[in-house]
Amino acid sequence: MSLSIARWVFQPPHARSLEENERWWRECYVPGPADAVIQSQPHWRIIVGGPGCGKSIALDTLERQWREHALVLRYSPEYWPHGRRVLKKDGNHLSQLMALAGLTIRRMPGITLERISALSHFQREFLRWLMDKFGGPRTYLRWIQSLGGSDDDALVSVPYQDLYATETEFFDVQGQIEDLIALVRQWGYTQVLVLIDTENLTLELLKELENLFDWLELMHHDGLAVATAVTPAVLEQADLVRRARGRASVVPLNWSRDQVRALAERHIAIATDQQVQSLEQLVNPDLLQRLETMLAAEYGGPTPQGWIALAELLLNLASQSGMPLHQPEDEIKRAFYARFIPLRLDPHHRGVWRGSKFISLDEQPFQLLQALVQHKGSAVPSDELARVVGSLGNVHTLARRVRKVIEPDPSAPVYLKNRRDEGYWLENLANEPLV
């Protein structure tokens, strides 16, 4: 039978159209095992789960549920102090959040001159402070002009003054939070909701996560809710429960095997317009069980990401060769790793991440990979690598050692490739290695 697949079903949200995204939420989304707890009146929550368990989807679900009732701030690590897109140079978490609030308000489609005019004098004064303090001089004026304000508009004449002496003293911190919450409540929102999705944290950013939770007492307010998604390792490593001092509840995401299989089969059914409705239509039960063992070993247990990725791979193979699949098990596994489990260099810990698994390396094997990463997939001649690791013999010996620890099957490499007379190169690298 000819198999037609709707590819959008398996694409990430940013790659889907608005219509496809809404359809995904209607037809493909399945509430997670902790959704009822997560979506109840939020305050401070730590959403904990292993790689691929749906932490990001849980935060997206929160945003969809609360976006009409809260000012939602997606406070990703790139905006943190020491992040790649820090919004306030040399600022702490409070100043980064305030800068993000100002940026988010400027981009909100529902804000009009009439809604700004309805603010009290003190609220307009705070709004100008928020815009100019964190966006730079004249940010407020440019924004008012973009909304259709004229030069003699009363809103333009709101004076700017620096309202708070510090960003660390209790009353200054509370004052900023209280003013922001009063502002958004005037516009009909009940609270400010901060969503934090963590992944592949460097040592600096891990310390900033610890610092954020140390701020809980200073930032505590019934109008400020924060949901942070972390892995169990980060929860323990950053000691978040102790740092929260009882102000944050831990919400574990624990999926059962039946739940993730049902989720994968829902994606299969939607992608094929109900032509295929079960995994057993694609592969025989014995092979499916062995592939399940592979997923459990790689992800640490049943996860939506692993099962949906496997479903996509099996559908793609079936569209090429028919159902049920007759490809050798090893070939399917290699295709899975090549497609869904990228390699990422981690110089901070001297090792690599293979998907969600960290693999520590000795100095010379790490140097070999570091040299290959710098060439971004291009073949590096063995004699050039020999200058990095000491000798030509070392290159081949180290390549064998590296394959033994990073490859799912060292005899059929997915990541470290070589060809006689060309040299060695790396494939299936993550787009952005840790730096």
C-alpha positions in Angstrom: 0.0 0.0 0.0 1.2 3.5 -0.8 1.9 5.4 2.4 1.5 9.2 2.4 2.8 11.0 5.5 1.9 14.5 6.8 5.4 15.6 7.9 4.2 18.5 9.9 3.0 16.2 12.6 6.6 15.4 13.7 8.1 18.9 13.2 9.0 21.2 16.1 6.6 24.1 16.8 8.8 26.7 15.1 8.8 24.7 11.9 5.0 24.3 11.7 2.6 26.9 10.3 0.1 28.5 12.7 -2.7 26.3 11.4 -0.6 23.2 11.7 0.4 24.1 15.2 -3.2 24.6 16.3 -4.1 21.3 14.7 -1.3 19.6 16.5 -2.6 20.8 19.8 -6.1 19.7 18.9 -5.3 16.3 17.5 -1.8 15.2 18.6 -1.4 16.6 22.1 -2.1 14.3 25.0 -2.1 15.7 28.6 1.0 14.6 30.5 0.9 12.6 33.7 1.4 15.8 35.8 -0.6 18.3 33.7 -3.4 18.6 36.3 -1.0 19.7 38.9 1.1 21.9 36.6 -2.0 23.7 35.3 -3.6 24.4 38.6 -3.2 28.0 40.0 0.6 28.4 39.4 3.0 29.8 41.9 6.6 28.4 42.0 6.9 25.0 40.4 9.9 22.9 39.5 8.9 20.5 36.7 11.3 17.6 36.8 11.8 14.9 34.2 14.4 13.1 32.2 15.4 14.0 28.6 12.6 13.9 26.2 9.8 13.5 28.8 7.9 16.6 27.7 9.1 19.4 30.0 9.0 21.9 27.2 5.5 20.9 26.1 4.4 21.2 29.8 5.6 24.8 29.8 4.0 25.5 26.4 0.8 24.1 27.8 1.0 26.5 30.8 1.5 29.4 28.4 -1.5 28.4 26.3 -3.7 28.1 29.3 -2.6 31.3 31.0 -1.7 33.7 28.1 -5.1 35.4 28.4 -4.9 35.7 32.2 -1.2 36.5 32.7 1.7 38.4 31.4 3.8 35.4 30.3 7.6 35.9 30.2 9.7 33.1 28.6 12.9 33.6 30.6 15.2 31.2 28.8 18.9 30.8 29.9 20.1 32.9 26.9 18.6 36.0 28.7 20.2 35.2 32.1 23.3 37.0 33.4 26.2 35.5 31.4 23.7 34.3 28.7 24.2 34.7 25.0 21.5 37.4 24.7 21.6 39.1 28.0 19.2 42.0 28.0 20.8 44.1 30.7 24.6 44.1 30.8 26.0 43.4 34.3 22.4 43.0 35.6 21.1 40.4 38.0 18.0 38.2 37.6 15.6 40.9 38.6 16.9 43.4 36.0 16.9 40.7 33.3 13.2 39.9 34.1 12.3 43.6 34.2 14.0 44.1 30.8 12.2 41.0 29.4 8.9 42.4 30.8 9.4 45.7 29.0 10.3 43.9 25.8 7.3 41.6 26.0 4.9 44.5 26.7 6.2 46.4 23.7 5.5 43.4 21.5 2.0 42.7 22.8 -0.6 43.3 20.0 -3.4 44.2 22.4 -1.7 47.3 24.0 -3.2 50.6 22.6 -2.9 54.2 23.5 -6.3 54.0 25.1 -5.2 51.2 27.4 -2.1 53.2 28.4 -4.2 56.3 29.0 -6.3 54.3 31.4 -3.3 53.8 33.7 -2.9 56.0 36.7 -0.1 58.6 36.8 2.1 56.4 38.9 1.5 53.4 36.6 2.5 55.5 33.5 5.5 56.7 35.4 6.5 53.1 36.1 5.9 52.2 32.5 8.2 54.9 31.2 10.8 53.9 33.8 10.5 50.2 32.7 10.9 51.1 29.0 13.8 53.6 29.3 15.7 52.0 32.1 16.0 48.6 30.4 15.5 49.5 26.7 17.6 52.6 26.6 16.8 56.4 26.3 13.7 57.2 24.2 12.5 53.6 24.1 9.2 54.7 25.7 8.8 57.6 23.2 9.5 55.5 20.2 7.0 52.9 21.4 4.3 55.5 22.0 5.0 56.9 18.5 4.6 53.5 17.0 1.2 53.2 18.6 0.1 56.4 16.9 0.9 58.9 19.6 1.6 62.5 18.6 4.3 64.8 19.8 2.0 66.8 22.1 0.2 63.7 23.4 0.0 63.8 27.2 1.5 60.3 27.2 4.7 61.6 25.7 5.2 64.2 28.5 5.4 61.5 31.2 8.8 62.3 32.8 11.5 59.8 33.3 13.2 59.3 36.6 15.1 56.4 38.1 12.6 55.1 40.6 14.7 52.6 42.5 18.1 53.1 44.1 19.2 49.5 43.9 18.3 46.1 42.3 19.2 44.1 45.4 17.6 45.8 48.5 14.4 44.1 49.7 12.1 47.2 49.3 13.5 48.1 45.9 13.0 44.5 44.7 9.5 44.3 46.1 8.7 47.7 44.7 9.6 46.8 41.1 7.6 43.5 41.3 4.6 45.2 42.9 4.6 48.0 40.3 4.8 45.5 37.4 2.0 43.4 38.8 -0.2 46.4 39.5 0.4 47.5 35.9 -0.6 44.2 34.3 -3.6 43.9 36.6 -4.8 47.2 35.4 -4.8 45.7 32.0 -6.9 42.7 33.1 -4.2 40.1 33.8 -4.1 38.3 37.2 -0.4 37.8 37.4 3.0 37.7 35.9 4.0 34.1 34.9 7.7 33.3 34.3 8.5 30.2 32.3 12.0 28.8 32.4 13.1 25.9 30.2 16.7 24.7 30.9 18.8 22.5 28.6 22.5 21.9 28.3 23.5 24.4 31.0 27.1 25.5 31.1 28.8 25.8 34.5 28.2 29.5 34.5 24.5 29.2 33.7 24.1 26.4 36.3 25.4 28.9 38.9 22.9 31.4 37.6 20.0 28.9 38.1 21.2 28.5 41.7 21.3 32.2 42.0 17.8 32.6 40.7 16.4 30.2 43.3 18.4 32.1 46.0 16.3 35.1 45.0 13.0 33.4 45.8 12.5 35.1 49.2 13.3 38.5 47.8 11.0 38.1 44.8 8.1 36.3 46.5 4.7 37.8 45.7 1.3 36.3 45.2 1.1 37.9 41.7 4.4 36.4 40.5 4.5 32.7 39.4 7.5 30.9 38.1 7.6 27.4 36.5 11.1 26.0 35.9 11.7 22.8 33.9 14.8 20.8 34.8 16.3 17.3 34.7 16.6 15.3 37.9 20.4 15.8 37.6 20.1 19.6 37.5 17.6 19.5 40.4 20.1 17.7 42.5 23.2 19.4 41.3 21.8 22.9 41.8 20.2 21.8 45.1 17.0 23.6 44.1 14.7 22.2 46.7 16.8 23.5 49.5 17.3 26.9 47.8 13.6 27.2 47.3 13.1 27.1 51.1 9.8 25.5 50.8 8.4 28.1 48.4 8.4 25.8 45.3 6.7 22.5 44.7 8.4 19.7 42.7 6.2 18.2 40.0 7.7 15.0 38.5 6.9 14.0 34.9 6.7 10.2 35.0 5.2 8.5 31.9 4.2 4.9 31.6 5.1 2.7 28.7 1.4 2.5 27.7 1.0 6.3 27.8 4.0 7.0 25.5 3.1 4.2 23.1 -0.5 5.6 22.8 1.0 9.0 22.2 3.3 7.7 19.4 0.4 5.9 17.8 -1.8 9.0 17.9 0.9 10.8 15.9 1.1 7.9 13.4 -2.7 7.9 12.9 -2.8 11.7 12.3 0.3 11.6 10.0 -1.2 8.9 7.8 -4.8 10.0 7.9 -5.7 6.8 9.8 -4.0 4.5 7.3 -1.7 3.3 10.0 -2.9 3.2 13.6 -0.4 1.0 15.5 3.3 0.4 15.7 2.7 -3.3 15.1 1.6 -2.5 11.6 5.1 -1.2 10.9 7.3 -3.7 12.6 6.8 -7.2 14.2 6.3 -7.3 18.0 9.7 -8.9 18.7 11.6 -6.2 16.8 9.5 -3.5 18.4 10.4 -4.9 21.9 14.1 -4.7 21.1 13.7 -1.1 19.8 11.9 -0.3 23.0 14.9 -1.6 24.9 17.1 0.7 22.8 14.9 3.7 23.7 14.9 2.8 27.4 18.7 2.6 27.4 19.1 5.9 25.6 16.5 8.0 27.4 16.4 6.3 30.8 12.8 5.2 30.6 9.6 5.7 28.6 9.6 9.2 27.1 7.3 10.9 24.5 10.3 12.3 22.5 11.9 8.9 22.0 8.7 7.1 21.0 7.5 9.8 18.7 10.9 9.9 17.1 10.9 6.2 16.6 7.4 6.4 15.1 8.5 9.0 12.6 11.5 6.9 11.6 9.5 3.7 11.1 6.9 5.6 9.0 9.6 7.1 6.8 11.2 3.7 6.3 7.8 2.1 5.6 7.0 4.8 3.0 10.2 3.7 1.1 10.0 0.0 1.4 6.5 -1.0 2.5 5.0 -2.6 5.6 5.9 -4.4 7.6 9.5 -3.4 7.6 12.2 -5.9 6.7 15.3 -3.8 7.4 17.8 -5.4 9.7 17.5 -4.2 13.3 21.0 -2.7 13.3 20.2 -0.6 10.3 17.1 0.8 12.0 19.1 1.6 15.1 21.8 3.3 13.2 19.3 5.4 11.3 17.6 6.4 14.6 20.9 7.6 16.1 21.9 9.4 13.0 18.6 11.2 12.8 17.6 11.9 16.4 20.7 11.6 18.7 23.2 14.3 17.9 26.6 14.6 19.3 27.6 17.8 21.2 31.0 18.7 22.5 31.2 19.9 26.1 34.6 21.6 26.8 33.5 22.6 30.3 33.4 19.0 31.4 35.8 17.5 28.8 33.5 15.2 27.1 30.5 14.9 24.7 26.8 14.6 25.0 25.3 11.9 22.9 21.8 13.0 23.0 21.0 13.3 26.7 23.9 11.1 27.8 27.2 12.7 28.9 30.3 10.7 28.0 33.5 11.8 29.7 36.8 11.5 27.7 40.5 11.5 28.6 42.6 14.4 27.4 43.9 13.0 24.1 40.5 11.6 22.8 38.9 14.9 23.7 41.6 16.8 21.8 40.9 14.6 18.8 37.2 15.4 18.8 37.8 19.1 19.5 40.0 19.3 16.4 37.3 17.6 14.3 34.5 19.8 15.6 36.4 22.8 14.6 36.3 21.6 11.0 32.5 21.3 11.0 32.1 18.0 9.2 34.9 18.4 6.7 37.5 15.6 6.5 40.7 16.3 8.4 43.8 14.5 7.0 45.4 12.0 9.5 48.8 13.7 9.3 47.2 17.0 10.4 45.5 15.3 13.3 48.8 13.7 14.2 50.2 17.2 15.0 47.4 17.6 17.5 47.7 14.2 19.3 51.4 13.4 18.9 51.7 10.8 16.1 49.9 9.1 13.2 49.7 5.9 15.2 48.0 7.8 18.0 45.3 9.1 15.6 44.1 5.6 14.6 44.4 4.3 18.2 42.5 7.3 19.6 39.8 6.9 16.9 39.2 3.3 18.0 39.0 4.4 21.6 36.6 7.2 20.9 34.3 5.0 18.8 34.3 2.5 21.6 32.7 5.0 24.0 30.6 7.3 21.8 29.2 5.0 19.1 26.2 2.8 19.7 27.9 0.2 17.5 31.7 0.9 17.1 31.8 -1.4 14.1 29.4 0.7 12.1 30.1 4.3 13.2 27.4 6.9 13.2 29.5 9.9 14.4 33.2 9.4 13.8 33.8 8.6 10.1 36.9 8.1 8.1 38.0 7.3 4.6 41.4 6.2 3.4 43.4 9.1 1.9 40.8 11.7 3.1 41.0 11.5 6.9 38.5 11.7 9.7 35.4 13.7 10.2 32.4 14.0 12.5 28.7 13.6 11.4 25.5 14.2 13.2 26.7 17.1 15.3 24.3 19.3 17.2 23.9 22.7 15.6 25.4 24.6 18.6 28.2 22.9 20.6 28.5 24.1 24.2 31.1 26.8 24.5 
